[in-house]
Amino acid sequence: MTIDPEMAEIVKVFFQESREGLDAMESGLLGLGATADTENINTIFRAAHSIKGGSATFGFAEVAAFTHGVETLLDEMRNGVRPVTSEAVQTLLQACDCLREMIAATEAEQPLDQGRIAALNSDILHILGERPNETPTPAAGAPRSAAGAPQRAAAAGPAAGVPPAAAEQSTGWRIVFEPVAELLRLRNEPTRMFAELERLGTIAARADVSRLPALDALDPESCYLSWTLEVSGQIPRPKLDEIFDWVDSHCRLEFTPTGRSAAAPAAAVQAAPQALAPSAAPSPEAKVASPANAERGPAAANVPVQKAAAESGSIRVATEKVDGIINLVGELLITQSMLSGFADGIDPDDLDRLRQGLSQLARNTRELQESVMQIRMLPISFAFNRFPRIVHDLSRKLGKKVELKLTGEGTELDKTVLEKISDPLVHLVRNALDHGLEIPDRRLATGKQETGTLELAAFHEGGNIIIEVRDDGAGLNKVKILQKARERGLVAADQELTDEQIDNLIFMPGFSTADQISDVSGRGVGMDVVRRNINDLGGHVQISSKEGLGSTIRIRLPLTLAILDGQLVRVGKEIYIISLLAIVETIQVPRERVNKLVGRTEVFRLREEYLPVVKLCDQFGVEPDSRSAEDGLLVVVEADGKRAGVLVDDLLAQQQVVIKSLESNFKSVSGIAGATILGDGTVALIIDVPGLIRSVINSGGAISAHAA
């Protein structure tokens, strides 16, 4: 259905909250043991019901109908009617995945995958011991669960004892509705119900006021009325179920068919139990799709679902952070008022006050910058929260027992960095599960516990964030890695490498030691992409491993991509900026340590290794003051485990700079990561160190690998 533009902002919040609810459901399901934790399963149930109620409110009937079956299964679990089994938990986890796809498709206004929806509906009904369209809905007075709520069917069916055709063809219905007192307190509006029924046929309503208390005892937020409604018209039973889908389990709700088709024994129908949904009034456009007729809908299995733009286009900000910025703006206004007094001239006696004002302005600006950057900072738990499910599914598939440990989940980093690091982390975790951790029998044979440990840790170190992926598995087989590398010509037959250099060979493009290709890993198209993506973020990745004991992959990332701690350098009359994170040291090289390779660039010797000299003047067509390495300063930079020396004429100040994208404002320039505006208004280009080193490699320059 097309989303009403006037409701777009509200619906956007619904989609966002639905995704958060699904995250809570998934987390809760993964935490379920053989015995249901009442509080945990109630949390899962509430999340499912909120999604169902919101879906019905906005007219997303198929989402509401599918969630109804999920809610049925959860309700029986929480009431003790049905035990918590691994089959049920796995089916509910798949239902969470399906709901994510349905919500994404609904938000993108694309068709739903009806085949997947029908298959999961069938699985849920199988667990419930029901068959689609064959189990009657319990009649009034039907057996109740241990919690006192009526047992329910997953899909709305005809009245008990009434043939389906008769119920569908009934020309009228008698509806008895006796709500709980909390109906109004939870912001539900019963008059909406009457309005929806009037759209279906002629309605006659009779109110029962017998529960009304004396005036002095009346609570204006409580509901004391109940109603008997006579509705005439060709009204299908599912339409009534849809209108009353929000009704609480403790309310009395009975449907009795009347009219010409009521010759069959009529029986009242009890409402399905569910929690009251605030403001969950049904939508007139909603249509409930049962599992049986879902297959008759449009085929959508092959229709790609576009990623909703809103998914990454907004951030929830804590009120304290916003209050902090407002306070700082107030401080800035005070400082501005102080400095505005000097607009007409400065008395020599006021110089101290001017310096004080400028110092205060600098302090306020710095604090405001830090506060604004904090708005973009999100806890890494947003990335970590997906791994319990990944580990759960993959360990089952691979036949391994794995305990996942997450530490430092509250560590914050920039939203952009967080989004871009998620996929590399997924690959590293999958790789550790597939290649690192052993199957239980093999672990027991080597004296280990049959359950392996996989740990994701995050913490701050200096101005960076460190993420480590650790496992206690088999570790890297260095002999096999070196053999494969020599077979592929990546390492010379007579070249000697340290253990650390051998470990880092797994980041070479196309490198894999897997004997068999699987859909988990082993195609040799992953680890090099992981390293490149991390390098593109201005980060660095390295691995250390001990055979038989496990491996640790360590990722170093900047806290933010918006602001850079940079070293200003001068080449001729131009100013460039090099990230401090990429700089190893700065030296002035004596002539005897500089050599020129035939047909290649100059190289210099630094502690027993030869590094190439990258001349920014040649790279960007600038007239320099220094033409050779011995005449200028060499800034030793490192990226991707390789080093080079960048020739500059002079070192200037170090300062934080705001990065502006060249690609979005001008065009992409090789060797340049972006630009910034300096204090004097001039533009300085920011050097792309990884790209610069790659260009030297591609041009045939010698690059010495450095063991990080």
C-alpha positions as CSV (number, residue, x, y, z in Angstrom):
1,M,0.0,0.0,0.0
2,T,1.1,3.6,-0.5
3,I,2.0,5.5,2.6
4,D,0.0,8.7,3.2
5,P,2.5,11.6,3.0
6,E,0.9,13.3,6.0
7,M,1.6,10.2,8.1
8,A,5.1,9.5,6.7
9,E,6.9,10.9,9.7
10,I,4.8,8.9,12.2
11,V,5.1,5.7,10.1
12,K,8.9,6.2,9.9
13,V,9.0,6.1,13.7
14,F,6.9,2.9,13.6
15,F,9.4,1.3,11.3
16,Q,12.3,2.3,13.4
17,E,10.7,1.1,16.6
18,S,9.7,-2.2,14.9
19,R,13.3,-2.9,14.1
20,E,14.3,-2.2,17.7
21,G,11.5,-4.5,18.8
22,L,12.7,-7.2,16.5
23,D,16.2,-6.8,17.9
24,A,14.8,-7.3,21.4
25,M,12.8,-10.3,20.3
26,E,15.9,-11.9,18.7
27,S,18.1,-11.2,21.8
28,G,15.4,-12.6,24.0
29,L,15.0,-15.8,21.9
30,L,18.7,-16.4,21.9
31,G,18.7,-16.2,25.7
32,L,15.9,-18.8,26.1
33,G,16.9,-22.0,27.7
34,A,15.0,-25.3,28.1
35,T,12.9,-23.6,30.7
36,A,11.3,-20.4,29.8
37,D,12.3,-17.3,31.8
38,T,9.0,-15.6,32.4
39,E,10.3,-12.1,32.3
40,N,12.3,-12.8,29.1
41,I,9.4,-14.4,27.2
42,N,7.1,-11.6,28.3
43,T,9.6,-9.1,26.8
44,I,9.6,-11.1,23.6
45,F,5.8,-11.2,23.6
46,R,5.4,-7.5,24.2
47,A,7.7,-6.7,21.4
48,A,5.7,-8.9,19.0
49,H,2.4,-7.5,20.1
50,S,3.6,-3.9,19.7
51,I,4.6,-4.6,16.1
52,K,1.3,-6.3,15.4
53,G,-0.7,-3.4,17.0
54,G,1.2,-0.8,15.1
55,S,1.0,-2.7,11.9
56,A,-2.8,-2.9,12.2
57,T,-3.0,0.8,13.1
58,F,-1.2,1.9,9.9
59,G,-3.0,-0.6,7.7
60,F,-0.1,-3.0,7.2
61,A,-2.4,-6.0,7.4
62,E,-0.1,-8.7,6.2
63,V,2.5,-7.8,8.8
64,A,-0.1,-7.8,11.5
65,A,-1.5,-11.1,10.4
66,F,1.9,-12.8,10.3
67,T,2.8,-11.4,13.7
68,H,-0.5,-12.7,15.1
69,G,0.7,-16.3,14.6
70,V,4.1,-15.5,16.2
71,E,2.2,-14.0,19.1
72,T,0.0,-17.1,19.5
73,L,3.0,-19.3,19.9
74,L,4.7,-16.9,22.3
75,D,1.5,-16.6,24.4
76,E,1.3,-20.4,24.8
77,M,4.9,-20.5,25.9
78,R,4.5,-17.7,28.5
79,N,1.3,-19.3,29.9
80,G,3.0,-22.6,30.3
81,V,0.7,-24.3,27.8
82,R,3.6,-25.2,25.5
83,P,7.2,-26.0,26.4
84,V,10.1,-24.0,25.0
85,T,11.8,-26.3,22.4
86,S,14.8,-25.7,20.1
87,E,12.5,-26.2,17.1
88,A,10.1,-23.5,18.3
89,V,12.9,-21.0,19.1
90,Q,14.5,-21.6,15.7
91,T,11.2,-21.1,14.0
92,L,10.6,-17.8,15.9
93,L,14.1,-16.6,15.0
94,Q,13.3,-17.3,11.3
95,A,10.0,-15.4,11.9
96,C,12.0,-12.4,13.1
97,D,14.1,-12.5,9.9
98,C,10.9,-12.7,7.9
99,L,9.3,-9.8,9.8
100,R,12.5,-7.7,9.1
101,E,12.1,-8.4,5.4
102,M,8.4,-7.6,5.5
103,I,8.9,-4.3,7.3
104,A,11.7,-3.4,4.8
105,A,9.5,-4.2,1.8
106,T,6.6,-2.4,3.3
107,E,8.7,0.7,3.9
108,A,10.1,0.6,0.4
109,E,6.5,0.0,-0.9
110,Q,7.6,-3.3,-2.6
111,P,5.8,-6.7,-2.8
112,L,6.2,-9.1,0.1
113,D,7.8,-12.6,-0.3
114,Q,4.5,-14.5,0.0
115,G,6.1,-17.9,-0.4
116,R,8.4,-17.3,2.6
117,I,5.6,-15.9,4.6
118,A,3.3,-18.9,3.9
119,A,6.1,-21.4,4.6
120,L,6.8,-19.9,8.1
121,N,3.1,-19.6,8.8
122,S,2.8,-23.3,8.1
123,D,5.8,-24.1,10.4
124,I,4.2,-22.1,13.2
125,L,0.9,-23.9,12.8
126,H,2.7,-27.2,12.7
127,I,4.3,-26.4,16.1
128,L,0.9,-25.4,17.4
129,G,-0.5,-28.7,16.2
130,E,-2.9,-27.0,13.8
131,R,-3.5,-27.1,10.1
132,P,-4.3,-24.0,8.1
133,N,-8.0,-23.2,7.7
134,E,-9.1,-26.4,9.5
135,T,-8.9,-25.5,13.2
136,P,-12.0,-23.7,14.4
137,T,-11.6,-20.7,16.6
138,P,-12.6,-21.5,20.2
139,A,-16.2,-20.7,21.1
140,A,-17.3,-18.8,24.1
141,G,-16.7,-20.9,27.1
142,A,-13.9,-22.7,25.4
143,P,-11.2,-24.2,27.6
144,R,-8.9,-21.6,29.1
145,S,-5.1,-21.7,29.7
146,A,-3.5,-21.9,33.1
147,A,-3.4,-18.1,33.1
148,G,-7.1,-17.8,32.7
149,A,-7.0,-16.5,29.1
150,P,-8.9,-18.4,26.4
151,Q,-6.8,-20.6,24.2
152,R,-6.5,-19.2,20.7
153,A,-6.1,-20.2,17.1
154,A,-3.4,-18.6,15.0
155,A,-5.6,-17.6,12.1
156,A,-9.1,-16.2,12.4
157,G,-11.7,-18.8,11.3
158,P,-15.4,-19.2,11.3
159,A,-17.5,-19.6,14.4
160,A,-17.3,-23.0,16.1
161,G,-19.8,-25.4,14.7
162,V,-20.6,-23.2,11.7
163,P,-19.4,-24.4,8.3
164,P,-16.9,-21.9,6.8
165,A,-19.2,-21.1,3.9
166,A,-22.1,-20.3,6.2
167,A,-20.0,-18.0,8.4
168,E,-18.6,-16.2,5.4
169,Q,-22.0,-15.7,3.8
170,S,-23.8,-14.5,7.0
171,T,-25.9,-11.4,6.4
172,G,-25.3,-10.1,9.9
173,W,-23.5,-10.5,13.2
174,R,-24.3,-9.9,16.9
175,I,-21.3,-8.6,18.7
176,V,-21.0,-8.5,22.5
177,F,-18.0,-6.4,23.7
178,E,-17.3,-5.9,27.4
179,P,-13.9,-4.2,27.7
180,V,-11.6,-4.0,30.7
181,A,-11.6,-0.9,32.8
182,E,-8.1,0.1,31.5
183,L,-9.3,0.5,27.9
184,L,-9.3,4.4,28.0
185,R,-6.2,4.7,30.2
186,L,-4.2,3.0,27.5
187,R,-5.4,5.5,25.0
188,N,-7.8,3.2,23.0
189,E,-10.9,4.8,21.6
190,P,-13.9,2.5,21.3
191,T,-15.9,4.9,19.1
192,R,-13.4,4.2,16.4
193,M,-14.7,0.6,16.4
194,F,-18.2,1.8,15.7
195,A,-17.0,4.0,12.9
196,E,-15.3,1.0,11.3
197,L,-18.3,-1.2,11.6
198,E,-20.5,1.4,10.0
199,R,-18.3,1.2,6.9
200,L,-19.2,-2.5,6.6
201,G,-23.0,-2.3,7.1
202,T,-25.9,-1.0,9.1
203,I,-25.2,-1.0,12.9
204,A,-27.5,-0.9,15.9
205,A,-25.8,-0.5,19.3
206,R,-27.0,-0.9,22.8
207,A,-24.9,0.2,25.8
208,D,-24.9,-1.6,29.1
209,V,-24.4,0.9,32.0
210,S,-24.8,-1.6,34.8
211,R,-21.1,-1.2,35.8
212,L,-21.3,2.6,36.2
213,P,-20.4,3.6,39.8
214,A,-21.8,6.5,41.8
215,L,-20.6,9.9,40.6
216,D,-18.2,10.4,43.5
217,A,-16.5,7.0,42.7
218,L,-16.3,7.5,39.0
219,D,-12.7,7.5,37.5
220,P,-12.7,9.5,34.3
221,E,-9.9,7.3,32.8
222,S,-11.8,4.0,33.4
223,C,-14.2,2.4,31.0
224,Y,-17.5,1.1,32.7
225,L,-19.6,0.6,29.6
226,S,-20.1,-2.6,27.5
227,W,-22.0,-2.9,24.2
228,T,-24.2,-5.3,22.3
229,L,-24.0,-4.5,18.5
230,E,-26.2,-5.8,15.7
231,V,-24.5,-5.4,12.4
232,S,-26.3,-6.1,9.1
233,G,-24.7,-6.7,5.7
234,Q,-22.5,-9.2,3.8
235,I,-19.6,-9.0,6.2
236,P,-16.8,-11.6,6.1
237,R,-15.7,-12.9,9.5
238,P,-12.0,-12.0,8.9
239,K,-13.0,-8.3,8.6
240,L,-14.5,-8.4,12.1
241,D,-11.3,-10.1,13.4
242,E,-9.3,-7.3,11.9
243,I,-11.4,-4.6,13.5
244,F,-11.2,-6.2,17.0
245,D,-7.6,-7.4,16.6
246,W,-6.4,-5.0,19.3
247,V,-8.7,-6.3,22.1
248,D,-7.2,-7.5,25.3
249,S,-7.5,-11.2,26.4
250,H,-9.4,-10.2,29.5
251,C,-12.1,-8.4,27.6
252,R,-15.3,-10.3,26.7
253,L,-15.8,-10.4,23.0
254,E,-18.3,-12.6,21.2
255,F,-19.3,-12.9,17.6
256,T,-22.6,-14.7,16.7
257,P,-23.7,-14.9,13.0
258,T,-27.3,-13.9,12.3
259,G,-29.5,-13.5,9.2
260,R,-30.3,-16.0,6.4
261,S,-27.1,-18.0,6.7
262,A,-27.5,-18.5,10.4
263,A,-29.5,-21.8,10.0
264,A,-26.4,-23.7,11.2
265,P,-25.9,-23.9,14.9
266,A,-24.7,-20.5,16.0
267,A,-22.0,-20.2,18.6
268,A,-20.3,-17.2,20.1
269,V,-16.7,-16.7,19.2
270,Q,-14.2,-15.7,21.9
271,A,-11.5,-13.1,21.1
272,A,-7.9,-14.2,20.9
273,P,-5.8,-13.2,23.9
274,Q,-3.4,-10.3,23.5
275,A,-2.3,-7.2,25.4
276,L,-4.1,-3.9,24.8
277,A,-2.2,-1.9,22.2
278,P,-2.1,1.8,22.9
279,S,-4.0,3.7,20.2
280,A,-4.1,0.5,18.1
281,A,-7.4,1.3,16.3
282,P,-7.7,-0.7,13.2
283,S,-7.4,0.7,9.7
284,P,-10.3,0.5,7.3
285,E,-7.9,-0.4,4.5
286,A,-6.5,-3.5,6.3
287,K,-7.1,-7.0,4.9
288,V,-6.1,-10.0,6.9
289,A,-4.3,-12.6,4.8
290,S,-4.5,-16.2,6.1
291,P,-1.7,-18.7,5.4
292,A,-3.9,-20.5,2.9
293,N,-4.6,-17.5,0.6
294,A,-1.1,-16.1,1.1
295,E,0.2,-18.3,-1.7
296,R,-2.3,-16.8,-4.1
297,G,-0.8,-13.4,-3.7
298,P,1.7,-11.9,-6.2
299,A,5.0,-13.7,-6.4
300,A,7.6,-11.7,-4.7
301,A,10.4,-14.1,-3.9
302,N,12.7,-12.7,-6.6
303,V,11.8,-9.0,-6.0
304,P,14.7,-7.3,-4.3
305,V,13.9,-5.2,-1.3
306,Q,15.6,-1.8,-1.3
307,K,17.2,-0.7,1.9
308,A,15.1,2.0,3.4
309,A,16.7,5.4,3.4
310,A,15.5,6.1,6.9
311,E,17.4,3.2,8.3
312,S,20.7,5.1,8.4
313,G,19.4,8.6,8.0
314,S,18.7,9.4,11.6
315,I,20.2,9.1,15.1
316,R,18.6,9.0,18.5
317,V,20.3,11.4,20.7
318,A,20.3,11.4,24.5
319,T,18.6,14.4,26.0
320,E,21.7,15.2,28.1
321,K,23.8,15.6,25.0
322,V,21.3,18.1,23.5
323,D,21.1,20.0,26.8
324,G,24.9,20.2,26.8
325,I,24.9,21.8,23.4
326,I,22.2,24.3,24.3
327,N,24.2,25.3,27.4
328,L,27.4,25.8,25.2
329,V,25.4,27.9,22.7
330,G,24.4,30.1,25.6
331,E,28.1,30.5,26.6
332,L,28.9,31.4,23.0
333,L,26.3,34.1,23.0
334,I,27.8,35.6,26.2
335,T,31.2,35.6,24.7
336,Q,29.9,37.1,21.4
337,S,28.3,39.9,23.4
338,M,31.6,40.5,25.2
339,L,33.5,40.7,21.9
340,S,30.9,42.8,20.1
341,G,31.8,45.7,22.4
342,F,35.2,46.0,20.5
343,A,33.5,46.6,17.1
344,D,33.9,50.3,17.4
345,G,37.5,50.3,18.4
346,I,39.9,49.0,21.0
347,D,41.3,51.0,23.9
348,P,44.8,49.9,24.8
349,D,43.6,49.4,28.4
350,D,41.1,46.8,27.1
351,L,43.6,44.5,25.5
352,D,43.6,42.1,28.4
353,R,39.8,41.9,28.3
354,L,40.0,41.2,24.5
355,R,42.6,38.4,25.0
356,Q,40.4,37.0,27.7
357,G,37.4,37.0,25.4
358,L,39.2,35.4,22.5
359,S,40.5,32.7,24.9
360,Q,37.0,32.1,26.1
361,L,35.8,31.9,22.5
362,A,38.4,29.3,21.7
363,R,37.5,27.3,24.7
364,N,33.7,27.5,24.0
365,T,34.3,26.6,20.3
366,R,36.4,23.5,21.3
367,E,33.8,22.3,23.8
368,L,31.0,22.9,21.3
369,Q,32.9,20.9,18.7
370,E,33.4,18.0,21.1
371,S,29.7,18.1,22.1
372,V,28.5,18.1,18.5
373,M,30.8,15.2,17.7
374,Q,29.4,13.3,20.7
375,I,26.0,13.4,19.0
376,R,27.4,11.2,16.2
377,M,29.0,8.8,18.7
378,L,27.1,5.5,19.2
379,P,28.0,2.5,21.3
380,I,29.6,-0.4,19.4
381,S,26.8,-2.6,20.8
382,F,24.9,-1.5,17.7
383,A,27.4,-3.6,15.7
384,F,27.9,-6.3,18.3
385,N,24.2,-7.1,18.8
386,R,24.0,-9.0,15.5
387,F,26.7,-11.5,16.5
388,P,24.7,-13.7,19.0
389,R,22.4,-14.6,16.2
390,I,25.2,-15.2,13.6
391,V,27.1,-17.4,16.1
392,H,23.9,-19.3,17.0
393,D,23.1,-20.1,13.4
394,L,26.6,-20.9,12.2
395,S,27.5,-23.0,15.1
396,R,24.4,-25.2,14.5
397,K,25.2,-25.4,10.8
398,L,28.9,-26.3,11.4
399,G,28.2,-28.7,14.3
400,K,30.3,-26.7,16.7
401,K,29.7,-25.6,20.3
402,V,30.6,-21.9,20.8
403,E,30.4,-19.5,23.7
404,L,30.3,-15.9,22.5
405,K,31.7,-13.2,24.9
406,L,31.1,-9.5,24.2
407,T,33.1,-6.9,26.2
408,G,33.3,-3.1,25.9
409,E,29.8,-2.9,24.3
410,G,29.4,0.6,25.6
411,T,32.5,1.9,23.8
412,E,31.5,4.7,21.5
413,L,32.6,5.6,18.0
414,D,31.4,7.6,15.1
415,K,28.2,6.5,13.4
416,T,29.8,6.4,10.0
417,V,32.7,4.3,11.2
418,L,30.2,2.0,13.0
419,E,28.2,1.4,9.8
420,K,31.3,0.7,7.7
421,I,33.0,-1.6,10.2
422,S,30.0,-3.9,10.6
423,D,30.5,-6.0,7.4
424,P,34.3,-6.6,8.0
425,L,33.5,-7.7,11.5
426,V,30.9,-10.2,10.2
427,H,33.4,-11.7,7.9
428,L,36.0,-12.0,10.7
429,V,33.5,-13.7,13.0
430,R,32.4,-16.1,10.3
431,N,36.0,-16.9,9.4
432,A,36.8,-17.6,13.1
433,L,33.8,-19.9,13.4
434,D,34.6,-21.8,10.2
435,H,38.4,-22.0,10.2
436,G,39.4,-21.2,13.8
437,L,37.2,-23.1,16.2
438,E,37.3,-26.9,16.0
439,I,34.4,-29.4,16.3
440,P,33.8,-30.8,19.8
441,D,35.5,-34.2,19.2
442,R,38.7,-32.6,17.9
443,R,38.8,-30.1,20.8
444,L,38.4,-32.9,23.3
445,A,41.2,-34.9,21.6
446,T,43.6,-32.0,22.0
447,G,42.7,-31.6,25.7
448,K,40.4,-28.6,25.3
449,Q,36.8,-28.1,26.5
450,E,34.3,-29.1,23.8
451,T,32.8,-25.6,23.8
452,G,35.0,-23.1,22.1
453,T,35.2,-19.4,23.0
454,L,34.9,-16.5,20.6
455,E,35.3,-13.0,22.1
456,L,34.7,-9.6,20.6
457,A,36.2,-6.8,22.6
458,A,36.3,-3.0,22.1
459,F,38.1,-0.3,24.0
460,H,39.7,3.1,23.6
461,E,43.4,3.5,23.2
462,G,44.7,7.0,22.8
463,G,42.7,8.7,20.2
464,N,41.6,5.5,18.6
465,I,39.2,2.6,19.2
466,I,40.6,-0.9,19.2
467,I,38.4,-3.9,18.3
468,E,39.7,-7.4,18.8
469,V,38.3,-10.7,17.6
470,R,39.8,-13.5,19.6
471,D,39.2,-17.3,19.5
472,D,40.7,-20.2,21.3
473,G,40.7,-22.5,18.2
474,A,43.4,-24.2,16.2
475,G,45.2,-21.0,15.2
476,L,46.9,-20.5,11.9
477,N,48.9,-23.3,10.3
478,K,52.0,-21.3,9.4
479,V,53.6,-24.1,7.4
480,K,50.5,-24.5,5.2
481,I,50.1,-20.7,4.8
482,L,53.7,-20.3,3.7
483,Q,53.5,-23.3,1.3
484,K,50.3,-21.9,-0.3
485,A,51.9,-18.5,-0.7
486,R,55.0,-19.9,-2.4
487,E,52.8,-22.0,-4.7
488,R,51.0,-18.9,-5.8
489,G,54.2,-16.8,-6.2
490,L,53.3,-14.5,-3.4
491,V,56.5,-15.3,-1.6
492,A,59.9,-16.2,-3.2
493,A,61.1,-19.7,-2.6
494,D,64.2,-18.5,-0.7
495,Q,62.5,-15.6,1.1
496,E,62.5,-15.9,4.9
497,L,59.5,-14.4,6.8
498,T,58.8,-13.9,10.5
499,D,55.9,-15.6,12.1
500,E,54.0,-12.3,12.1
501,Q,54.6,-11.7,8.4
502,I,53.4,-15.3,7.7
503,D,50.2,-14.6,9.6
504,N,49.5,-11.5,7.7
505,L,49.8,-13.3,4.4
506,I,46.1,-14.2,4.8
507,F,45.2,-10.6,3.9
508,M,46.8,-11.1,0.4
509,P,44.2,-10.9,-2.4
510,G,42.8,-14.3,-3.4
511,F,44.6,-16.1,-0.6
512,S,42.9,-19.1,1.1
513,T,44.0,-22.3,2.8
514,A,40.6,-23.9,2.7
515,D,40.6,-27.4,1.2
516,Q,36.9,-27.1,0.2
517,I,34.8,-24.2,-0.9
518,S,31.8,-23.6,1.4
519,D,29.0,-21.0,1.6
520,V,30.6,-19.8,4.9
521,S,34.1,-19.1,3.7
522,G,37.0,-20.5,1.7
523,R,36.7,-18.6,-1.7
524,G,39.7,-16.4,-1.0
525,V,37.7,-13.2,-1.6
526,G,37.3,-11.9,1.9
527,M,40.3,-11.1,4.1
528,D,41.9,-8.7,1.6
529,V,38.6,-6.9,1.3
530,V,38.4,-6.7,5.1
531,R,41.9,-5.1,5.2
532,R,41.1,-2.7,2.4
533,N,37.8,-1.5,4.0
534,I,39.5,-0.9,7.3
535,N,42.3,1.0,5.6
536,D,39.8,3.1,3.8
537,L,38.5,4.1,7.2
538,G,42.0,5.3,8.1
539,G,42.5,2.2,10.3
540,H,44.8,-0.7,10.5
541,V,44.4,-4.5,11.0
542,Q,46.8,-7.1,12.1
543,I,46.7,-10.7,13.2
544,S,48.6,-12.7,15.7
545,S,48.2,-16.5,16.1
546,K,49.7,-19.4,18.0
547,E,49.0,-22.8,16.5
548,G,46.8,-24.9,18.7
549,L,45.9,-22.0,21.0
550,G,43.9,-19.6,18.8
551,S,44.1,-16.3,17.0
552,T,43.6,-12.6,17.7
553,I,42.7,-10.0,15.0
554,R,43.3,-6.5,16.2
555,I,41.7,-3.5,14.4
556,R,42.7,0.1,15.1
557,L,40.2,2.7,14.0
558,P,39.8,6.5,14.3
559,L,37.0,7.6,16.6
560,T,35.5,9.7,13.8
561,L,35.8,10.4,10.1
562,A,34.6,13.9,10.3
563,I,37.6,15.4,12.1
564,L,41.3,14.5,11.5
565,D,44.3,15.0,13.7
566,G,46.8,16.2,11.1
567,Q,50.3,17.3,10.4
568,L,50.5,20.3,8.1
569,V,53.4,20.0,5.6
570,R,54.6,22.4,2.9
571,V,55.7,21.5,-0.6
572,G,56.7,24.6,-2.5
573,K,53.9,27.1,-1.9
574,E,51.2,24.5,-1.3
575,I,50.1,23.1,2.1
576,Y,49.1,19.5,2.5
577,I,47.9,17.5,5.6
578,I,49.0,14.0,6.6
579,S,47.1,12.1,9.2
580,L,49.1,11.8,12.5
581,L,47.8,8.2,12.7
582,A,49.7,7.3,9.5
583,I,53.0,9.0,10.5
584,V,55.7,6.8,12.0
585,E,58.5,9.4,12.2
586,T,60.1,12.3,10.4
587,I,63.8,12.3,9.5
588,Q,66.3,14.2,7.4
589,V,68.2,11.6,5.4
590,P,71.9,11.8,4.8
591,R,73.0,11.4,1.1
592,E,74.9,8.1,1.7
593,R,71.6,6.5,2.7
594,V,69.8,7.4,-0.5
595,N,70.0,5.3,-3.6
596,K,68.3,5.6,-7.0
597,L,67.0,2.4,-8.6
598,V,67.4,2.0,-12.3
599,G,64.3,3.2,-14.0
600,R,62.6,3.6,-10.6
601,T,62.2,6.0,-7.7
602,E,64.7,6.9,-5.1
603,V,64.9,4.7,-2.0
604,F,66.5,5.2,1.4
605,R,67.7,2.8,4.0
606,L,66.0,3.0,7.4
607,R,67.3,0.5,10.0
608,E,68.1,-2.4,7.6
609,E,65.1,-1.9,5.2
610,Y,64.8,0.1,2.1
611,L,61.8,2.4,1.7
612,P,60.7,4.3,-1.4
613,V,60.6,8.1,-1.6
614,V,57.3,9.5,-2.7
615,K,57.7,13.0,-4.1
616,L,54.5,15.0,-3.7
617,C,55.8,17.6,-6.1
618,D,55.8,14.9,-8.9
619,Q,52.6,13.4,-7.7
620,F,50.6,16.7,-7.9
621,G,52.7,18.8,-10.3
622,V,53.9,21.3,-7.7
623,E,57.2,23.2,-8.0
624,P,59.2,22.2,-4.8
625,D,62.1,23.7,-2.9
626,S,63.7,20.3,-2.5
627,R,64.2,18.0,-5.5
628,S,66.0,15.0,-3.8
629,A,65.6,13.2,-0.6
630,E,68.8,14.6,1.0
631,D,67.6,18.2,0.5
632,G,64.3,18.0,2.4
633,L,62.5,16.2,5.1
634,L,61.1,12.7,4.8
635,V,57.9,11.9,6.6
636,V,57.8,8.1,7.1
637,V,54.2,6.9,6.7
638,E,52.6,3.5,7.1
639,A,49.5,1.9,5.7
640,D,48.4,-1.7,5.0
641,G,51.6,-2.9,6.7
642,K,53.9,-1.1,4.3
643,R,56.0,2.0,4.7
644,A,57.2,4.8,2.5
645,G,58.9,8.2,2.9
646,V,57.0,11.3,1.7
647,L,59.4,14.1,0.7
648,V,58.3,17.6,1.9
649,D,60.0,21.0,2.2
650,D,58.9,21.9,5.7
651,L,56.9,20.7,8.7
652,L,54.3,23.2,10.0
653,A,51.8,22.9,12.9
654,Q,49.7,20.0,14.0
655,Q,46.0,20.7,14.3
656,Q,42.6,19.1,14.1
657,V,40.9,19.7,10.7
658,V,37.4,19.2,9.5
659,I,37.4,16.9,6.5
660,K,35.4,18.0,3.4
661,S,34.8,15.4,0.7
662,L,36.3,16.3,-2.7
663,E,34.2,13.7,-4.5
664,S,30.9,15.2,-3.4
665,N,32.0,18.8,-3.9
666,F,34.3,18.5,-7.0
667,K,35.5,15.1,-8.1
668,S,37.6,12.2,-6.9
669,V,41.4,12.9,-7.1
670,S,43.9,10.1,-6.9
671,G,46.1,10.3,-3.8
672,I,43.8,12.9,-2.1
673,A,41.4,11.8,0.7
674,G,39.7,15.2,1.0
675,A,40.3,18.8,1.8
676,T,39.9,21.3,4.6
677,I,39.9,25.1,5.1
678,L,42.6,26.5,7.2
679,G,42.4,29.4,9.6
680,D,43.6,32.0,7.0
681,G,40.9,30.8,4.5
682,T,43.2,28.8,2.3
683,V,42.3,25.3,1.2
684,A,44.7,22.4,2.1
685,L,44.4,19.0,0.6
686,I,44.5,15.9,2.8
687,I,46.8,13.1,1.7
688,D,45.4,9.7,1.1
689,V,48.3,7.7,2.5
690,P,47.0,4.1,1.6
691,G,46.2,5.3,-1.9
692,L,49.6,7.0,-2.2
693,I,51.4,3.8,-1.3
694,R,49.2,1.7,-3.6
695,S,50.1,4.0,-6.5
696,V,53.8,3.5,-5.8
697,I,53.3,-0.2,-5.9
698,N,51.3,-0.1,-9.1
699,S,54.0,2.1,-10.7
700,G,56.7,-0.4,-9.9
701,G,58.2,1.3,-6.9
702,A,59.8,-0.9,-4.3
703,I,57.9,-1.1,-1.1
704,S,59.3,-2.8,1.9
705,A,56.8,-4.8,3.9
706,H,56.8,-3.9,7.5
707,A,55.8,-6.3,10.2
708,A,53.2,-4.3,12.1
